[in-house]
Amino acid sequence: MKIRFVTLTLFTFFFMIFSSAEIVNFLPAVVKGQVIDSETGKPVRGAHVFIIRGEEEVFSSAKGDFYFKTWNLFPLTVTVEHKLYKPVKVRVASETDLLKVTLTPLN
């Protein structure tokens, strides 16, 4: 009887720990998308895309694409900056297939 109680207690304890996504996060989230110009609809190359500057950041490719992994929990705020465009902050509620970020030129 005592062994059964201990076994049940341990099972319950481990079930509670491993069923909580906020406590145990085995895989990083993927944030990916494309940066495009609001006037031309063309991709923006070299846009600085980040959650935490200096840690979780990338630059968009020639096709405007970006991709990075993060250990932060959703919702996230992704910032996109480029010297020729107004900066944009995008709130991301969950992992998406493709995030479309539209930048407006400064002039």
HUJOKA-V408424 format. One line per field, one symbol per residue. psi: psi as a letter, one per 40 degrees, with the letter a starting at -180 (. if undefined). burial: # if it has 9 or more other ideal C-beta (glycine too) atoms within 8 Angstrom, else .. A space follows every 50 residues. Layout:
psi: ???
burial: ???
This chain:
psi: dddddddddddddddddeehdddhgdiiihhiaihihdddeiihiehhhi dhhedgiiiiadeeiihiiieiiiiihhhhiideihihhhhhdihidhhh hhihid.
burial: ................#.......#...#.#######.....###.#### #....##.###..###.#.#.#.#.#######..#..#.#.#......#. ###.#..
